[in-house]
Amino acid sequence: MPRKGKRSASQKQRRMQEASGGSSSGNSVLHSVDANPYVLSVTASHFQGDTRYKIYSRGYQCTCNALMFLAVHNERNDLQSFELDRILQRGDAVYTSVKRTLQSKWQFVANFLNFDELPSTVKTNSACYNILKHAQRVGFLKDSPVLGEYENLENTLQCLRADVSDALLLCGTTCVAVFRDRSGRFGYFDSHCRSAYGMPEEESTGTAVMLTFFCLEDLIERLMLLFQWCFDLRDQQQFDLLPVSFINQITESSARPEVSLNCSNVMYNHLSLLCQTVNNAGLLKSHNSVSKIRFNNHLRLPLIEPRQIMIKPT
């Protein structure tokens, strides 16, 4: 591989700083919010390569972790740090079970599991689900004239706007879970050693992370930054996307119903109901007062440092 020039290196450093809050000095979370793509971040207390996991599985569990995350996230979108920890622990248990089964059948090939080696059922704290694996989509990170029919990553992930809400994304040796939640937001979960912004981090400080974006474009941009600028993957690097659904074994129903992707309509309906309730109590003169509230489909919030409470002085 040819050596990169100083300009390329400086561009990479600048992009990394922008993704992590701008300035590399001081507290970037508090002082460089305006430079960030706005995103909600939740970190676990550790990552899949932590020494609490046995060498038998340590560092190889990303496909199982991603699958377990999607099952839990279907039940509850607003996950907390301790819940991500449990996902890592359950994902490790799933990986260990699958690997032992493959070895006992003399079918084990490599430590990193393929999609077709994943289990057909998964159990969370509240339910056991059958996993429906939909048609796998294969493409390359960016367009190339010689690749013809294959889609790039940006075009492929547009499926999250409509017919896909949960999927496993494998690129190189990295597997993450991508999703659209009930509020119409987009995000991904990465069980590798990452910062709160999803970038590679030192093992002493990095953790697994869940990032939730208010725009699909921001999700795609962050993934491309991770794959190409951090890992130096080529435009022709193959990726595999496996959409999945979870069916409750008892009720035989989907773990989550489909909802409107129009976030403003969802918010409007909730506020309309609230105003109607207050109006019925005689506390509001006009139900139409809710119409004065303006919504923005591309609402963005500043990234919040996990486990940090900021109190504004009075």
VODO-83301 format. One line per 2 residues: their letters; for each residue x, y, z of N, C-alpha, C. Coordinates in Angstrom, 1 decimal, decimal comma, padded with zeros to 4 digits, m for minus. Example, Ala and Ser with C-alpha at 12.3 -4.5 7.8 and 13.67 -1.06 7.14 Angstrom:
<lumros>
as	013,2 m005,7 007,8 012,3 m004,5 007,8 013,2 m003,3 007,8  012,8 m002,2 007,1 013,7 m001,1 007,1 012,9 000,0 007,9
</lumros>
This chain:
<lumros>
mp	000,9 m001,2 000,0 000,0 000,0 000,0 000,9 001,2 000,0  000,6 002,2 m000,9 001,5 003,4 m000,9 001,3 004,2 000,3
rk	002,4 004,9 000,7 002,3 005,7 001,9 001,5 006,9 001,7  000,8 007,3 002,7 000,0 008,5 002,6 000,8 009,8 002,8
gk	000,5 010,8 002,1 001,1 012,1 002,3 000,7 012,8 003,5  001,4 013,9 003,8 001,0 014,7 005,0 m000,4 015,3 004,9
rs	m000,8 015,7 003,7 m002,1 016,2 003,5 m003,2 015,2 003,9  m003,0 014,0 003,4 m004,0 013,0 003,7 m004,1 012,7 005,2
as	m002,9 012,6 005,8 m002,9 012,4 007,3 m003,5 013,5 008,0  m003,3 014,8 007,6 m003,9 015,9 008,3 m005,4 015,9 008,1
qk	m005,9 015,5 006,9 m007,3 015,4 006,7 m008,0 014,4 007,6  m007,3 013,2 007,7 m007,8 012,2 008,6 m007,9 012,7 010,0
qr	m006,8 013,4 010,5 m006,8 013,8 011,8 m008,0 014,9 012,1  m008,2 015,7 011,1 m009,3 016,7 011,2 m010,6 016,1 011,3
rm	m010,8 015,1 010,4 m012,1 014,3 010,5 m012,3 013,6 011,8  m011,3 013,0 012,3 m011,4 012,4 013,6 m011,7 013,4 014,7
qe	m011,1 014,6 014,7 m011,4 015,6 015,7 m012,9 016,1 015,5  m013,3 016,2 014,3 m014,7 016,7 014,1 m015,7 015,6 014,7
as	m015,4 014,4 014,5 m016,3 013,3 015,0 m016,3 013,2 016,5  m015,1 013,6 017,1 m015,0 013,5 018,5 m015,2 014,9 019,2
gg	m015,7 015,8 018,5 m016,1 017,1 019,2 m015,3 018,3 018,8  m014,4 018,2 017,8 m013,7 019,4 017,4 m012,3 019,4 017,9
ss	m012,1 020,3 018,8 m010,7 020,5 019,4 m010,2 019,3 020,1  m009,0 019,0 020,0 m008,4 017,9 020,6 m007,9 018,2 022,1
sg	m008,0 019,4 022,5 m007,6 019,8 023,8 m008,9 020,2 024,6  m008,8 020,0 026,0 m009,9 020,3 026,8 m011,0 019,3 026,7
ns	m012,2 019,7 027,3 m013,3 018,8 027,2 m014,1 019,1 026,0  m013,9 018,2 025,0 m014,5 018,5 023,7 m016,0 018,3 023,7
vl	m016,6 017,5 024,7 m018,0 017,3 024,8 m018,7 018,6 025,2  m018,0 019,3 026,1 m018,7 020,5 026,7 m018,4 021,7 025,8
hs	m017,3 021,8 025,2 m016,9 023,1 024,5 m016,9 023,0 023,0  m017,2 021,9 022,4 m017,2 021,9 020,9 m018,4 021,2 020,4
vd	m019,5 021,5 021,0 m020,8 020,9 020,6 m021,2 021,3 019,2  m020,9 022,5 018,8 m021,4 023,0 017,5 m020,7 022,4 016,3
an	m019,5 021,8 016,6 m018,7 021,2 015,5 m019,2 019,7 015,3  m020,0 019,2 016,1 m020,4 017,8 016,1 m021,7 017,6 015,2
py	m021,7 016,4 014,5 m023,0 016,0 014,0 m023,8 015,6 015,3  m025,0 016,1 015,5 m025,7 015,8 016,8 m026,2 014,4 016,8
vl	m026,0 013,8 018,0 m026,2 012,4 018,2 m026,3 012,1 019,7  m027,1 011,1 020,0 m027,2 010,6 021,3 m026,3 009,4 021,5
sv	m025,6 009,4 022,6 m024,6 008,3 022,8 m024,8 007,7 024,2  m024,7 006,3 024,2 m024,8 005,6 025,4 m023,6 004,6 025,4
ta	m022,8 004,6 026,4 m021,7 003,7 026,4 m021,9 002,6 027,5  m021,3 001,4 027,2 m021,3 000,4 028,2 m020,1 000,7 029,2
sh	m019,9 m000,2 030,2 m018,8 000,0 031,1 m017,5 m000,7 030,6  m017,7 m001,5 029,5 m016,5 m002,3 028,9 m016,8 m002,6 027,5
fq	m016,0 m003,4 026,8 m016,2 m003,8 025,5 m015,9 m005,3 025,3  m016,2 m005,9 024,2 m016,1 m007,3 024,0 m014,8 m008,0 024,2
gd	m013,7 m007,2 024,2 m012,4 m007,7 024,4 m011,9 m007,6 025,8  m012,8 m007,3 026,7 m012,5 m007,1 028,2 m012,0 m008,5 028,7
tr	m011,1 m008,4 029,7 m010,5 m009,6 030,3 m011,5 m010,5 031,1  m012,7 m009,9 031,3 m013,7 m010,7 032,1 m014,2 m011,9 031,2
yk	m014,0 m011,8 029,9 m014,4 m012,8 029,0 m013,2 m013,8 028,7  m013,5 m015,0 028,6 m012,5 m016,0 028,4 m011,8 m015,9 027,0
iy	m010,6 m016,4 026,9 m009,8 m016,3 025,6 m010,6 m017,0 024,6  m011,4 m018,0 024,9 m012,1 m018,9 024,0 m013,0 m018,0 023,1
sr	m013,5 m016,9 023,7 m014,5 m016,1 023,0 m014,1 m014,6 022,9  m013,2 m014,2 023,7 m012,8 m012,8 023,8 m012,4 m012,1 022,5
gy	m013,2 m011,1 022,1 m012,9 m010,3 020,9 m013,5 m010,8 019,7  m014,2 m011,9 019,7 m014,8 m012,5 018,5 m016,3 m012,5 018,5
qc	m016,9 m011,9 019,5 m018,4 m012,0 019,7 m019,2 m011,0 018,9  m018,6 m010,2 018,0 m019,4 m009,0 017,5 m020,7 m009,4 016,8
tc	m020,7 m010,4 016,0 m022,0 m010,8 015,4 m023,0 m011,2 016,4  m022,7 m012,0 017,4 m023,6 m012,4 018,4 m024,0 m011,2 019,3
na	m023,1 m010,3 019,6 m023,4 m009,1 020,3 m024,4 m008,2 019,6  m024,2 m008,1 018,3 m025,1 m007,3 017,4 m026,5 m007,9 017,4
lm	m026,5 m009,2 017,3 m027,8 m009,9 017,2 m028,6 m009,7 018,5  m027,9 m009,9 019,6 m028,5 m009,8 021,0 m028,9 m008,3 021,2
fl	m028,2 m007,4 020,8 m028,5 m006,0 020,9 m029,9 m005,7 020,2  m030,0 m006,1 019,0 m031,2 m005,9 018,2 m032,4 m006,5 018,9
av	m032,3 m007,7 019,5 m033,4 m008,3 020,2 m033,9 m007,5 021,4  m032,9 m007,0 022,1 m033,2 m006,2 023,3 m033,7 m004,8 022,9
hn	m033,1 m004,3 021,9 m033,5 m002,9 021,5 m034,9 m002,9 020,9  m035,4 m004,0 020,3 m036,7 m004,1 019,9 m037,7 m004,0 021,0
er	m037,4 m004,4 022,2 m038,3 m004,3 023,3 m038,2 m002,9 024,0  m037,1 m002,3 023,9 m036,9 m001,0 024,6 m035,8 m000,2 023,9
nd	m036,2 000,9 023,3 m035,3 001,7 022,5 m034,3 002,5 023,3  m034,7 003,0 024,5 m033,8 003,9 025,3 m033,1 003,1 026,3
lq	m032,0 002,4 025,8 m031,2 001,6 026,6 m030,2 002,4 027,4  m029,9 001,8 028,6 m028,9 002,5 029,5 m027,6 001,7 029,5
sf	m026,6 002,2 030,2 m025,3 001,6 030,2 m025,3 000,2 030,7  m026,0 000,0 031,8 m026,0 m001,3 032,4 m026,7 m002,4 031,5
el	m027,7 m001,9 030,7 m028,3 m002,8 029,8 m027,4 m003,2 028,6  m026,5 m002,3 028,2 m025,5 m002,6 027,2 m024,5 m003,6 027,8
dr	m024,2 m003,5 029,1 m023,3 m004,5 029,7 m024,0 m005,9 029,7  m025,2 m006,0 029,9 m025,9 m007,3 029,9 m026,0 m007,8 028,5
il	m026,1 m007,0 027,5 m026,1 m007,4 026,1 m024,8 m008,0 025,8  m023,7 m007,4 026,2 m022,4 m008,0 026,0 m022,2 m009,3 026,6
qr	m022,7 m009,5 027,9 m022,6 m010,7 028,6 m023,4 m011,8 027,9  m024,6 m011,5 027,5 m025,5 m012,5 026,8 m024,9 m012,8 025,4
gd	m024,4 m011,8 024,8 m023,8 m012,0 023,5 m022,6 m013,0 023,6  m021,8 m012,8 024,6 m020,7 m013,7 024,8 m021,2 m015,2 025,1
av	m022,3 m015,3 025,8 m022,8 m016,6 026,1 m023,3 m017,3 024,8  m024,0 m016,5 024,0 m024,5 m017,0 022,7 m023,3 m017,4 021,8
yt	m022,3 m016,6 021,7 m021,1 m017,0 020,9 m020,5 m018,3 021,4  m020,3 m018,4 022,7 m019,7 m019,6 023,3 m020,5 m020,8 023,0
sv	m021,8 m020,7 023,1 m022,7 m021,8 022,8 m022,6 m022,2 021,3  m022,7 m021,2 020,4 m022,6 m021,5 019,0 m021,3 m022,2 018,6
kr	m020,2 m021,6 019,1 m018,9 m022,1 018,8 m018,7 m023,6 019,3  m019,2 m023,9 020,5 m019,1 m025,3 021,0 m019,9 m026,2 020,1
tl	m021,1 m025,8 019,7 m021,9 m026,6 018,9 m021,3 m026,9 017,6  m020,7 m025,9 016,9 m020,1 m026,1 015,7 m018,9 m027,0 015,8
qs	m018,1 m026,9 016,9 m017,0 m027,7 017,1 m017,4 m029,2 017,3  m018,5 m029,4 018,1 m018,9 m030,7 018,3 m019,4 m031,4 017,1
kw	m019,8 m030,7 016,1 m020,3 m031,2 014,8 m019,2 m031,2 013,7  m018,0 m030,8 014,1 m016,9 m030,7 013,2 m017,2 m029,7 012,1
qf	m018,0 m028,7 012,4 m018,3 m027,7 011,4 m017,7 m026,3 011,6  m016,9 m026,2 012,7 m016,3 m024,9 013,0 m015,2 m024,6 012,0
va	m015,3 m023,3 011,5 m014,3 m022,9 010,5 m013,4 m021,8 011,0  m013,9 m020,8 011,6 m013,1 m019,7 012,1 m013,7 m019,0 013,3
nf	m012,9 m018,3 014,1 m013,4 m017,7 015,3 m014,5 m016,6 015,0  m014,3 m015,9 013,9 m015,3 m014,9 013,6 m016,5 m015,6 012,9
ln	m017,7 m015,6 013,4 m018,8 m016,3 012,9 m019,4 m015,6 011,7  m019,9 m016,4 010,7 m020,6 m015,8 009,6 m022,1 m015,7 010,0
fd	m022,8 m015,0 009,1 m024,3 m014,8 009,4 m025,0 m016,1 009,4  m024,6 m017,0 008,5 m025,4 m018,3 008,5 m025,1 m019,2 009,6
el	m024,1 m018,9 010,5 m023,8 m019,6 011,7 m024,5 m019,1 012,9  m025,2 m018,0 012,8 m025,9 m017,5 013,9 m027,1 m018,3 014,3
ps	m027,5 m018,3 015,6 m028,6 m019,2 016,0 m029,9 m018,7 015,4  m030,9 m019,6 015,5 m032,2 m019,2 014,9 m033,2 m018,7 016,0
tv	m032,7 m018,8 017,3 m033,5 m018,3 018,4 m032,6 m017,5 019,3  m033,2 m016,5 020,0 m032,4 m015,8 021,0 m033,3 m015,4 022,2
kt	m032,8 m015,4 023,4 m033,5 m015,2 024,6 m033,1 m013,9 025,3  m034,0 m013,0 025,6 m033,8 m011,8 026,4 m034,3 m012,1 027,8
ns	m034,3 m011,0 028,6 m034,8 m011,2 030,0 m036,3 m011,4 030,0  m037,0 m010,9 029,0 m038,5 m010,9 029,0 m039,1 m011,9 028,0
ac	m038,4 m012,4 027,0 m039,0 m013,2 026,0 m037,9 m014,1 025,2  m038,5 m015,1 024,5 m037,6 m015,9 023,6 m038,1 m015,7 022,2
yn	m037,2 m015,4 021,3 m037,6 m015,0 019,9 m037,1 m016,0 018,9  m037,9 m016,3 017,9 m037,4 m016,9 016,7 m036,8 m015,8 015,8
il	m035,7 m016,0 015,2 m035,1 m015,0 014,4 m035,4 m015,3 012,9  m035,9 m014,3 012,2 m036,2 m014,4 010,8 m035,0 m013,7 010,1
kh	m034,3 m014,4 009,3 m033,2 m013,8 008,5 m033,7 m013,6 007,1  m033,7 m012,3 006,7 m034,2 m011,9 005,4 m033,1 m012,0 004,4
aq	m033,5 m011,7 003,2 m032,5 m011,8 002,1 m031,3 m010,9 002,4  m030,1 m011,5 002,3 m028,9 m010,8 002,5 m028,5 m009,8 001,4
rv	m028,0 m008,7 001,7 m027,6 m007,7 000,7 m026,1 m007,5 000,7  m025,5 m007,6 m000,5 m024,1 m007,5 m000,6 m023,7 m006,3 m001,5
gf	m022,7 m005,5 m001,1 m022,3 m004,4 m001,9 m020,9 m004,0 m001,6  m020,5 m002,8 m002,0 m019,2 m002,2 m001,8 m019,3 m000,8 m001,2
lk	m018,4 m000,4 m000,4 m018,5 000,8 000,3 m018,9 002,0 m000,6  m018,2 002,1 m001,7 m018,5 003,2 m002,6 m018,7 002,7 m004,0
ds	m019,3 003,5 m004,9 m019,5 003,1 m006,3 m018,2 002,9 m007,0  m018,2 002,0 m008,0 m017,1 001,8 m008,9 m017,6 001,3 m010,2
pv	m017,2 001,9 m011,3 m017,7 001,6 m012,6 m017,7 000,1 m013,0  m016,7 m000,6 m012,5 m016,6 m002,0 m012,9 m017,5 m002,9 m012,1
lg	m018,2 m002,4 m011,1 m018,9 m003,3 m010,2 m020,4 m003,4 m010,5  m020,8 m002,6 m011,5 m022,1 m002,8 m012,1 m023,3 m002,8 m011,1
ey	m023,9 m004,0 m011,0 m025,2 m004,1 m010,3 m025,1 m003,9 m008,8  m023,9 m003,9 m008,2 m023,9 m003,8 m006,7 m024,1 m002,4 m006,3
en	m024,8 m002,2 m005,1 m025,0 m000,9 m004,5 m023,9 m000,6 m003,6  m023,7 000,7 m003,4 m022,8 001,2 m002,3 m023,5 001,2 m001,0
le	m022,7 001,5 000,1 m023,3 001,4 001,4 m024,4 002,4 001,6  m024,1 003,6 001,1 m025,1 004,7 001,3 m026,5 004,3 000,7
nt	m026,5 003,8 m000,5 m027,7 003,5 m001,1 m028,4 002,3 m000,4  m027,6 001,3 000,0 m028,1 000,1 000,6 m028,8 000,4 001,9
lq	m028,2 001,3 002,7 m028,8 001,7 004,0 m030,1 002,5 003,9  m030,4 002,9 002,7 m031,7 003,6 002,5 m032,9 002,7 002,9
cl	m032,6 001,4 002,9 m033,7 000,5 003,2 m034,2 000,7 004,7  m033,4 001,3 005,5 m033,8 001,6 006,9 m034,9 002,6 006,9
ra	m035,2 003,4 005,8 m036,3 004,3 005,8 m037,6 003,6 005,6  m037,6 002,4 005,1 m038,9 001,8 004,7 m039,0 000,4 005,2
dv	m038,5 m000,6 004,5 m038,8 m002,0 004,8 m037,9 m002,7 005,8  m036,9 m002,1 006,3 m036,0 m002,7 007,2 m035,9 m001,8 008,5
sd	m036,0 m002,5 009,6 m035,8 m001,7 010,9 m034,6 m002,2 011,7  m034,1 m003,4 011,4 m033,0 m004,0 012,1 m032,2 m004,8 011,2
al	m030,8 m004,7 011,3 m030,0 m005,5 010,4 m028,6 m005,6 011,0  m027,9 m006,6 010,6 m026,5 m006,8 011,0 m025,6 m006,3 009,8
ll	m024,6 m005,5 010,1 m023,8 m004,9 009,0 m022,3 m005,4 009,2  m021,8 m006,2 008,3 m020,5 m006,7 008,4 m019,6 m006,1 007,3
cg	m018,5 m005,5 007,8 m017,5 m004,9 006,8 m016,1 m005,1 007,3  m015,3 m005,8 006,5 m014,0 m006,2 007,0 m014,2 m007,3 008,1
tt	m013,6 m007,1 009,3 m013,8 m008,0 010,4 m014,7 m007,4 011,5  m015,4 m006,3 011,1 m016,2 m005,5 012,1 m017,7 m005,8 011,8
cv	m018,4 m006,2 012,8 m019,9 m006,3 012,6 m020,6 m005,4 013,6  m021,5 m004,6 013,1 m022,3 m003,7 014,0 m023,8 m004,0 013,7
av	m024,6 m003,5 014,7 m026,0 m003,6 014,5 m026,5 m002,2 014,1  m027,3 m002,2 013,0 m027,9 m000,9 012,5 m029,4 m001,0 012,7
fr	m030,0 000,1 013,0 m031,5 000,1 013,3 m032,2 001,4 013,0  m033,5 001,3 012,9 m034,4 002,4 012,9 m035,3 002,2 014,1
dr	m035,4 003,1 015,0 m036,2 002,8 016,3 m037,6 003,3 016,1  m038,4 003,2 017,1 m039,9 003,5 017,1 m040,1 004,9 016,8
sg	m039,2 005,8 017,1 m039,3 007,2 016,9 m038,9 007,7 015,6  m038,4 006,7 014,7 m038,0 007,1 013,4 m036,5 007,6 013,4
rf	m035,8 007,3 014,5 m034,4 007,7 014,5 m033,5 006,5 014,0  m032,3 006,8 013,6 m031,4 005,8 013,1 m030,2 005,7 014,0
gy	m029,6 004,5 014,0 m028,4 004,3 014,8 m027,7 003,0 014,6  m026,7 002,8 015,4 m026,0 001,6 015,4 m025,3 001,3 016,7
fd	m025,1 000,0 017,0 m024,4 m000,5 018,2 m023,1 m001,2 017,8  m022,0 m000,8 018,4 m020,7 m001,4 018,1 m020,1 m001,9 019,4
sh	m019,9 m003,2 019,5 m019,4 m003,8 020,7 m017,9 m003,8 020,8  m017,2 m003,2 019,9 m015,7 m003,1 019,9 m015,3 m002,0 020,8
cr	m014,0 m001,8 020,9 m013,4 m000,7 021,8 m013,5 000,6 021,1  m014,5 001,4 021,6 m014,8 002,7 020,9 m014,9 003,8 022,0
sa	m014,8 005,1 021,5 m015,1 006,2 022,3 m016,6 006,5 022,3  m017,0 007,5 023,0 m018,5 007,8 023,1 m019,0 008,3 021,7
yg	m018,1 008,6 020,8 m018,4 009,1 019,5 m018,3 008,0 018,4  m018,0 006,7 018,9 m017,9 005,6 018,0 m016,6 005,4 017,3
mp	m015,6 006,2 017,7 m014,3 006,1 017,0 m013,4 005,1 017,8  m012,4 004,5 017,2 m011,5 003,6 017,9 m010,8 004,3 019,1
ee	m010,7 003,5 020,2 m010,2 004,1 021,4 m009,2 003,1 022,1  m008,4 003,7 023,0 m007,5 002,9 023,7 m008,3 001,9 024,6
es	m007,7 000,7 024,8 m008,4 m000,4 025,5 m008,6 000,0 027,0  m007,8 000,9 027,5 m008,0 001,3 028,9 m009,2 002,2 029,1
tg	m009,7 002,9 028,0 m010,8 003,8 028,2 m012,0 003,5 027,2  m011,8 002,7 026,2 m012,8 002,4 025,3 m013,9 001,4 025,8
ta	m015,1 001,6 025,2 m016,2 000,7 025,6 m017,1 000,4 024,4  m018,0 m000,5 024,5 m019,0 m000,6 023,5 m019,9 000,6 023,5
vm	m020,5 000,9 022,4 m021,3 002,2 022,3 m022,5 002,0 021,5  m023,6 002,7 021,8 m024,8 002,8 021,0 m025,0 004,3 020,6
lt	m025,0 004,5 019,3 m025,2 005,9 018,8 m026,5 006,0 018,1  m027,3 007,0 018,4 m028,6 007,2 017,8 m028,6 008,6 017,2
ff	m028,9 008,6 015,9 m028,9 009,8 015,1 m030,3 010,2 014,7  m030,5 011,5 014,5 m031,8 012,0 014,0 m031,9 012,1 012,5
cl	m030,8 011,8 011,8 m030,8 011,8 010,4 m030,1 010,5 009,9  m030,6 009,9 008,9 m029,9 008,7 008,3 m028,6 009,1 007,7
ed	m028,5 010,3 007,1 m027,3 010,8 006,5 m026,1 010,8 007,5  m026,5 011,2 008,8 m025,4 011,3 009,8 m024,9 009,9 010,2
li	m025,9 009,0 010,3 m025,5 007,6 010,5 m024,5 007,1 009,5  m024,8 007,3 008,2 m024,0 006,8 007,1 m022,6 007,5 007,1
er	m022,6 008,8 007,4 m021,4 009,5 007,4 m020,5 009,0 008,5  m021,0 008,7 009,7 m020,2 008,2 010,8 m019,7 006,8 010,5
lm	m020,5 005,9 009,9 m020,0 004,6 009,5 m018,9 004,7 008,5  m019,0 005,5 007,5 m018,0 005,7 006,5 m016,7 006,2 007,1
ll	m016,9 007,1 008,0 m015,7 007,7 008,7 m015,0 006,5 009,5  m015,7 005,7 010,1 m015,2 004,5 010,9 m014,5 003,6 009,9
fq	m015,2 003,2 008,8 m014,6 002,1 008,0 m013,5 002,6 007,1  m013,6 003,8 006,5 m012,6 004,3 005,6 m011,5 005,1 006,2
wc	m011,8 006,0 007,1 m010,8 006,9 007,6 m010,0 006,2 008,8  m010,8 005,5 009,6 m010,1 004,8 010,7 m009,5 003,5 010,4
fd	m010,1 002,7 009,5 m009,6 001,4 009,2 m009,0 001,3 007,8  m009,0 002,5 007,0 m008,4 002,5 005,7 m008,9 001,5 004,8
lr	m010,2 001,2 004,8 m010,8 000,2 003,9 m011,0 000,9 002,5  m010,8 000,2 001,5 m010,9 000,7 000,1 m012,4 000,9 m000,3
dq	m012,6 001,7 m001,3 m013,9 001,9 m001,9 m014,5 000,6 m002,3  m013,7 m000,4 m002,7 m014,2 m001,7 m003,2 m014,3 m002,7 m002,1
qq	m014,2 m002,3 m000,8 m014,3 m003,2 000,3 m015,8 m003,7 000,3  m015,9 m005,0 000,4 m017,3 m005,6 000,4 m017,9 m005,4 001,8
fd	m019,2 m005,2 001,8 m020,0 m005,3 003,0 m021,1 m006,2 002,8  m021,6 m006,7 003,9 m022,8 m007,6 003,9 m023,8 m007,1 004,9
ll	m025,1 m007,0 004,5 m026,2 m006,5 005,3 m027,2 m007,6 005,4  m027,5 m008,0 006,7 m028,5 m009,0 006,9 m029,7 m008,4 007,7
pv	m030,8 m008,1 007,1 m032,0 m007,7 007,8 m032,5 m008,8 008,6  m033,0 m008,5 009,8 m033,6 m009,6 010,7 m034,9 m009,1 011,3
sf	m035,7 m010,0 011,7 m036,9 m009,7 012,5 m037,0 m010,7 013,7  m037,7 m010,3 014,7 m037,8 m011,2 015,9 m039,3 m011,5 016,2
in	m039,6 m012,8 016,2 m040,9 m013,2 016,4 m041,0 m013,9 017,8  m041,9 m013,4 018,7 m042,1 m013,9 020,0 m042,6 m015,4 019,9
qi	m041,9 m016,3 020,6 m042,3 m017,7 020,5 m043,7 m018,0 021,1  m044,1 m017,2 022,1 m045,3 m017,4 022,8 m046,5 m016,8 022,0
te	m046,4 m015,5 021,7 m047,5 m014,8 021,0 m047,4 m014,9 019,5  m046,3 m015,4 019,0 m046,0 m015,5 017,5 m046,3 m014,2 016,8
ss	m045,9 m013,1 017,5 m046,1 m011,8 016,9 m044,7 m011,1 016,8  m044,6 m010,1 016,0 m043,4 m009,4 015,9 m043,0 m008,7 017,2
ar	m041,7 m008,6 017,5 m041,3 m007,9 018,7 m041,7 m006,5 018,7  m041,9 m005,9 017,6 m042,3 m004,5 017,5 m043,2 m004,2 016,3
pe	m044,2 m003,4 016,5 m045,1 m003,0 015,3 m044,4 m001,9 014,5  m044,8 m001,8 013,3 m044,3 m000,8 012,4 m045,0 000,5 012,8
vs	m044,3 001,6 012,8 m044,8 002,9 013,1 m044,4 003,9 012,0  m045,1 005,1 012,0 m044,8 006,1 011,0 m043,4 006,6 011,2
ln	m042,7 006,9 010,0 m041,4 007,4 010,1 m041,4 008,9 010,2  m042,6 009,5 010,2 m042,7 011,0 010,3 m042,7 011,3 011,8
cs	m041,5 011,7 012,3 m041,3 012,0 013,7 m042,2 013,1 014,2  m042,4 014,1 013,3 m043,2 015,3 013,7 m044,7 014,9 013,9
nv	m045,2 013,9 013,1 m046,5 013,5 013,2 m046,7 012,7 014,5  m045,7 011,9 014,9 m045,7 011,1 016,1 m045,8 012,1 017,3
my	m044,9 013,1 017,3 m044,8 014,1 018,4 m046,1 014,9 018,4  m046,7 015,3 017,3 m047,9 016,0 017,2 m049,0 015,3 017,8
nh	m049,1 014,0 017,5 m050,2 013,2 018,0 m050,2 013,0 019,5  m048,9 012,8 020,0 m048,8 012,7 021,5 m049,2 014,0 022,2
ls	m048,7 015,1 021,6 m049,1 016,4 022,2 m050,5 016,7 022,1  m051,1 016,3 020,9 m052,6 016,6 020,7 m053,4 015,8 021,8
ll	m053,0 014,6 022,1 m053,6 013,8 023,1 m053,5 014,4 024,5  m052,2 014,9 024,7 m052,0 015,5 026,0 m052,8 016,8 026,2
cq	m052,9 017,6 025,1 m053,7 018,8 025,2 m055,2 018,5 025,3  m055,6 017,5 024,7 m057,0 017,1 024,8 m057,4 016,7 026,2
tv	m056,4 016,0 026,8 m056,6 015,5 028,2 m056,7 016,7 029,2  m055,8 017,6 029,0 m055,8 018,8 029,8 m057,0 019,6 029,6
nn	m057,4 019,7 028,3 m058,6 020,5 027,9 m059,9 019,9 028,6  m059,9 018,6 028,7 m061,1 017,9 029,3 m061,1 018,2 030,8
ag	m060,0 018,5 031,3 m059,9 018,8 032,8 m060,2 020,3 033,0  m060,5 021,0 031,9 m060,8 022,4 032,1 m059,6 023,3 032,3
ll	m058,4 022,9 032,0 m057,2 023,6 032,2 m056,7 024,3 031,0  m057,3 024,0 029,8 m056,8 024,6 028,6 m058,0 025,1 027,8
ks	m057,9 026,3 027,3 m059,0 026,9 026,6 m059,2 026,4 025,2  m058,1 026,1 024,5 m058,3 025,7 023,1 m057,3 024,5 022,8
hn	m057,9 023,5 022,3 m057,1 022,3 021,8 m056,2 022,7 020,7  m056,6 023,7 019,9 m055,8 024,2 018,7 m054,6 024,9 019,1
sv	m054,4 025,2 020,4 m053,1 025,8 020,8 m051,9 025,0 020,5  m052,1 023,7 020,3 m050,9 022,9 020,0 m050,4 023,1 018,6
sk	m051,3 023,7 017,8 m050,8 024,0 016,4 m049,8 025,1 016,3  m049,6 025,8 017,4 m048,7 026,9 017,4 m047,2 026,4 017,6
ir	m047,1 025,1 018,0 m045,8 024,5 018,2 m045,2 024,1 016,9  m044,0 024,5 016,6 m043,4 024,1 015,3 m042,5 022,9 015,5
fn	m042,5 022,0 014,6 m041,6 020,8 014,7 m040,7 020,8 013,6  m039,6 020,1 013,8 m038,5 020,0 012,7 m038,2 018,5 012,5
nh	m038,4 018,0 011,3 m038,2 016,6 011,1 m036,7 016,2 011,3  m035,9 017,2 011,2 m034,4 016,9 011,3 m033,9 017,5 012,6
lr	m034,7 017,3 013,7 m034,3 017,8 015,0 m033,0 017,1 015,4  m032,0 017,9 015,9 m030,8 017,4 016,4 m030,4 017,9 017,8
lp	m029,9 017,0 018,6 m029,5 017,3 019,9 m028,0 017,2 020,1  m027,4 017,9 020,9 m025,9 017,8 021,2 m025,6 016,5 021,8
li	m024,5 015,9 021,5 m024,1 014,7 022,1 m023,9 014,9 023,6  m024,4 014,0 024,4 m024,4 014,0 025,9 m023,3 013,0 026,4
ep	m022,4 013,5 027,2 m021,4 012,6 027,7 m022,1 011,5 028,6  m022,0 010,2 028,4 m022,6 009,2 029,2 m022,2 009,3 030,6
rq	m023,1 009,0 031,5 m022,9 009,0 033,0 m022,4 010,4 033,5  m022,8 011,4 032,8 m022,4 012,8 033,3 m023,7 013,6 033,4
im	m023,9 014,2 034,6 m025,0 015,0 034,8 m024,6 016,5 034,9  m025,1 017,3 034,0 m024,8 018,7 034,0 m025,9 019,5 034,6
ik	m025,6 020,3 035,6 m026,6 021,1 036,3 m026,4 022,6 036,0  m027,3 023,3 035,4 m027,2 024,7 035,0 m027,4 025,5 036,3
pt	m026,4 026,4 036,6 m026,5 027,2 037,8 m027,7 028,2 037,7  m028,4 028,4 038,8 m029,5 029,3 038,8 m029,0 030,7 039,1
</lumros>
